Amino acid sequence: MVVYHAYDVIIMISGGAHMSEEHKDRDQAECQISAQNCECESTFHHPHVSIGKITAKVPVVLAELSLKVHVNALITFPEPVLEIKDIKKTVKLTQCRLLLPTDQLFVKGFIRKNIQYASPCPDIETHTDKSIASDIHSYTVDVPFQCVTEIKKFLTCPVMPETNHRHEFDFLVSKPMPRGYPEKDEMQSSDLSQFHQKSVQHYNELPFCELISSRIIEWDEAIDRRPLPNRSPIGEGVFTKVEEKMVVDLAIKVLQKQQIRVSSTTNDHEDCFDCE
């Protein structure tokens, strides 16, 4: 049996309190040091600007479009759904291609939908005619869409692609005639054992798109809703299939890298603006 005296116990407790105070002071010091390291100062540097007429290659806006896409889809849930709580949607473009030298724009993508829903859970409590126990689950699905539209008016004319071409050419070759022909005669023709060609290939700038904004108006409706088995509150039921109709409005910019002439006459500091 080990016997601890009261004096020893007091010393142990006071020592632990002293150690805790040391740890607290050290943590505060570390926090103060880390906070001081986060502060820094910045100095503005006036940029160097080339004066005169300069040729630059920059993205040029060819057109700004508002597209309206109609989407009709059927979503099947992996389990019975009591009700939908929330839906978060994100538009993602996978293709936006201006088919030069035409004015047709091909757009393809999908809508990422994260659906939060309540599903009956008899493991928590068996539903009665006055209550239903449920779990909150999440289901993510991609709804694809695609469309083709005509750009009726360009803000800036696109640079049309240069076509590749190949040309064959030959050289005159004179050869003596075989036996049986006069000695002064010669056969003039091209040499079949040689091949000569000039080929030209252009590497054109491909137009590209930027998605500016999107707006989605949707209507979701269950098509296989049925009442809960046994007893359940009035009007309650579950479903697994939802038919949705969406109108998707997209704002898109079509751009192409082009060479333009930029003119600058000054590099004064007064050109800087104060933004508020």
PyMOL commands that set and color helices and strands:
alter all, ss='L'
color gray80, all
select helices_A, chain A and resi 6-37+269-271
alter helices_A, ss='H'
color red, helices_A
select strands_A, chain A and resi 52-81+83-99+104-120+134-150+165-168+172-176+186-190+197-200+208-222+226-227+237-264
alter strands_A, ss='S'
color yellow, strands_A
deselect
rebuild
show_as cartoon
